[in-house]
Amino acid sequence: MFWSLAVTVFLVILTLVASAQTSIFQVVPTPNEYEFNNALHASSASSPNDIWAVGNTTIHFDGKRWKAFAAPGATDEDNYLSGVLTFSPTLAWAGGGGDDKGQIIDQWNGKKWERLQGLPPFPPAWQPFVMTLSGTGANDVWVTGSINPDENYQLFFEHWNGAVWETNNYLPGAITWLFGASQDATNDAWAVGLQLVEDAYDFPLAVNYNGNDWIVADLPFPQGAQNAQLQGVLALAPNNVWAVGWQNPGVPNYYTNLTLIYHFDGHSWTIVPSPGAPGTSLYGIVKNSANDMYAFGISADPSGYGFDSLVLHGDGNEWTIIPSPNPNNNNNPDDINNELLTGVVPSPGNVWIFGEQFDSPHGVCTDQCTLALHTTSGD
């Protein structure tokens, strides 16, 4: 009882301190296709005038305004896009899953999204689900995801070399999922997520492509934690990779999670101290430079209902919480829900972070509506 009261008081103080400061981020109006389920899970940009954010809906920024575009696979809570790569205003890819027609990869041709054909086949019962897309260009694209043979989720990797799809690579073992990917070279790509151990515990997972194979990395487990996951990764160089997620001392719970940040120096992964009271989780990370990064996610609202947005700033050595907007458009403090899930930096100092909010004054959405934060501050 005392611990719960102390946590609540701490969160209230933290919120008051943050609200007394001015956030460098501003909420930007974004459209909503549906009344429900418009969350944004992945984003990519080829320039400041060509930005895509995808999830349960698909929206595009042309430098002046955001516009929604229908995309196969982005229709409801069970059918959504979880990865996107933008190469030019006339070429982008997005991937996801959820239907019974196999993996979903959509292609943007400058006018509309269409389902990509000719993908490597899977047995019908395997239920492939694309989780991430990463690449260095239109001729070097990695698709990662999960397959479900015999109710035992495993990882799959597909590569597009500009002409043909290369043979599927499978990574068998414990039940595994991937949630984030990043690539800094043709022979250095990372994807992160979780592996389920003994049907009870979540262990953080990181896999690396070294130019020949995908290999599971050796990660230290957070001291005092019982469960942990990685949700986002940022590969700056072969000797400078960051990964973010959450840890929990017991059964995973949004209101008792703690932030988790790892760093790879080219030889080994280490856990880096990160701020955040109980009830904080990180879902993504972006950079202006190696000394100017942002990690983001959620913080349990002091009211005990819903979540506030959470943004951390990293200077390459330390991470600190900075103020972030929390729109509450229905003016009901018991219905606050602002989650930051993905981000992109199309040019230095030009940072976008996306996710979902409870409701929105833009369009017809009343639950799980698009949310976009933007700043032009930074190095």
N, C-alpha and C positions, 0 to 999 in steps of 0.2 A: 504494500500500500504506500509506504513512504517512498519507495523507488519510483513508482508510477507518478506520485505527486511531484517528486523532484524533477523527473523528466518533463512533465507538463510545464512546470515553472520555467525550466531551462529553455524549452521550445518557445514559450511566450516571450521570454527576454530576448532570445535570438531573433524572433520575428520583429519585435519592436525596434531593436537596434538596426536590423536590415532596412525596415521601412523608413527609419529616420534618415537614411541615406538615399541618394538618387542613383537609380540604375542606369548604366550606359546603354542598356537594351530597351527598345521600345516595341510594343505590340503593333504588328502590321496587319491590316484587314486581309483576310483570305476567304475564298469562297468555300461553300459546302454543297456537295451534290445531294446529300441525303438528310433526312431529319435526324437519323441516328448513325453512328459508326462512320466517322470521317477522320479517324486518327491517322497521323502521318508517321511512318516507321522508318523511311529511308530517304536520302536526298543526295543530289549530285548536281554539278554545274560545269559547263564548258567555258562560261564567261559570266560577268555580272548581269548580262542581259539574256542568259539562257540557263535557268535554274529549274530543276524538277524536284518536287517532294511527293512521295507516293506512300500508299498504305491501303486503307479501306477506300480511299479516294485518290485521285491523281490531279495535281495542280501544277501550273507552270507560270514562271515569272519572266516577262520579256524586257525587263528593265524599267517598266512603267507601272504595270499592274499584274495581279495574279488572276489566272483563269483556270477553271476546272475542265478537264477533258476525260471523257469516258475511256476506260481501258479494260480489256478482257482480264478477268481475274481480280479486279478491284470492285467488288459488288456488295459485300456485306461482312459481318464479323468473322465468318468462317472462310471467306475467299478474299485474300488480300495480297498486296505486293510488299515484299520485305526487303528488296534490294533494287538499286537503280544505278546506271552508269550513263552519263551524258557526254557525248563526244562532239556534237555540233547542234545547231538549231534544227538540222534535218536528220539527225541520227542519235537515238538514245535507246537503251535497253532497260527493261524492268522485269523482275522475276518474283515469283511467289508460288502459291499453291492453294489447295483446299478443295478443289473439285475432283471429280472422278475421271478426268481426262489426262491424268499425268501431270508432270511438271508444267508450270506456266512461265514462259518467257515472252514478253511483249516487245515489239520494236516500233519506235516512233519514226515516221518518214517525213516529218515536217508539217504534216496535216492531221494525221490521226494515228492512234495506237492499233496495231494488229498483232494477232497471235503468231509468233515465230514458228515456222514449220521446219521439219527435218532434224529435230533434236534427237540425240541418242535415245533409243527405246529402253524402257524398263518393263519387267513383267507387271501385268495389271495390278496384282495384289500388293506390289511394293510401295505404292502411294508416295512417290517422290515429291518433295516440297522444297523449292528453292528458298534458301534463307539469306544468302548474300551474293553480291556481285562485286568483283574488284578487277582492276586491270590498269595497264599503262597506256593503252590505246585501243583503237578499233580492231587491231590485229592481235591483241593479247588480252583476252578476257577470261577470267576464272569464274565459274559458277560453282558455288558450294551449297550443300543442302543436306537433308536427311531423307533416308529411305526406311521403309518399315517392313522388312522381310520377317515373317514369323513373329510379329509383335515385338521386334527387337530393333529399335531405331539405330541406324548406323549412318556414318557420313559418306557422302559421295562428292566427287570433284570432276568437273567437266571443263575442258579448255577449248576456246575458239581461237584459231591462229590466223583468221582472216580468210581462210579458204574452206577448211573442214573442221568438224568437231573431232577432237582427239579422244582416244578411248577413255571410257569411264575409269576412274580410280576409286576404289572403295577402301575405307578404313574401318575394318571390323573391330569389335571389342565390346566394351560396356555400352549401354544405351547413351547416346550422345546427341546434342544439338549444337548448332552454331548460330550466333546472333549478330556478329560483326566481322568485317573484313577490311583489310587495308594492304596496299601494295606500293612499294617504293622503287622496284626494279623488276625486270622480267624474271629474275632468278631470286626474288625475295618478296614473298607474300605471306600474310598472316591472317588467320581466322580464329575467333575466340567464341567460347560458349560454356557448356557444362557437360559433364558426364555423370550419369547416375550410378552410384555404387551401392550394391546390395539392395537395390530397390528402395533405398531410404535416404541416402545422403547425396547432396549436390556437391560435386567437386569442380573447381575451375578448370577449364580446358583451353589450351592454345596449341594450334597446329601451324607449322611453317613449311612453305614450299621453297626449296633450296635450288631450284633449277632442274631437279630430277624427280624428287619425290616429296610428298606431304608427310611430315614427321611430327609426332606428338612431342611437345616441349615438356621439360621437367619444371613444374611450378611448385614453389613452397606453399604449404597450406597455412592460412592465417591462424596465428596462435589464439586459442580460446574460442575459435569458431567451430561450429558443427556442420554448417552448410555455407557454400560460397558459389557464386557464378560470375562469369565475365560477360559483359554485354556489348562493349565497344572496344575498338583497337585503332591505334594510329601509328603507322610505320613511317618514320621520318627518314631513317637510314638503316642499313644492316646492323649498326651498333647503337640505335636509338629508337626504341619501340615502346609505346605506352599502351596499357590496357586497363579498362575500368569496369566496375561492376558493384557487387555488394557481398557482404558476409553476414552471418547470423549465428549467435551462440547456441541457438536451439532450432526449433522448427521454423522454417522460413515464414516471415510475417512482415508485411510492408511497414508495420508500426514499430518493429524492433530491429529491422535491418540496419546495417552500418555501411558507409561508403568503403570501397576497396579499390586501390590503385596499385598496379604493378609497373615495373620498368625493366627493360631488357637492354643490356650494355654491349651486346654482341657475343657475350659468353654465358651469362646466366640471368635469370629473372629474380628480382627482389621486390618485396612489398614496401611501398613508399607510404609514410604517414599521410593520412588524409583526414580533413575535418568533417564533422557531421554528427549530430546527436542521434540517438536511437530513432529510427523512422526515416532514414535517408538512404537512397540508392542512386547509383550512377548508371546511365544507359548509353552514353556516347561521349566522344571527345573529338575536338577539332583544333586546328592551330593557325595562328598568324605566322608564327615562326617557332623555332625550337625553344625560344625563351618567352613565348607568349601564346599560351594554350588555354582552352576552356573545356572543362568536363561538366556534364549536366545530367539532370535526372529529376528526382522527386524528394520532397521532404514532407513528412506527415504533418498535416495542419494541426495547430495547437488545440483546435476545437474538438479533435478526435474524429472528425468527418473529412474524408477526402485528402487531397495532397496539394501542396504548394510547389511551384517550380523551384529548382535548385541549380545554381550555377557556381562552379569553382573556377578560379583562375590559377594557372600554374606558370611559374617563371623558369622552369627547367630544373628547379631544386625544391621549392615549396609550393604547397597548394593552400589557397584561402577561399572562404566563401565570400561571394560578392552579391550585392542586391540584384534581384531579378523580378520582373513584373508578374503579377498574379491577377489577371482579369477575373472578376466575379460579376458577370453580367446580369445575373438574376437577383443580385443584392441579397442573397441568402447565405450567411456565413457557414451554414451546415451543409451546403452543396458546393463547396469549393473543390475543383478538380483540375489542376494544371500540371500536366506531365510533359517533360521535355525528353524526346526520344531519339532525335537525329539532328545532325547539323552539317553545314558545308561553308567553306570560305572560298568564294569564287575569285577573290583578289585580296591582296594584303589589306588588313584592317576592315574588311567587308564581311562580317560574320552573321550568318543566319542559323537559327536554332528552331526546330519544329517539334510538334507533338500534338497534344490534344487539350482542350478545355471543356468544362462542363456544358456550357451553352455559348451562343455567339450572337451578336447583333447583326452579323453579316449572313444573310440567307435564312433558310428555314430550320437550321439545326438547333436541337434542344438538348442533345446529349452526345458526348464524344465528338466534339466539333474541332475543326482545324485550328491550330495555334501556331503563329510564326512570330519569333522575336528577331530583331535586327539591330546591329550597331555598326558604326563606321569608326569606332575607337579602336586603338591598338597600335602595335608597332608598324 
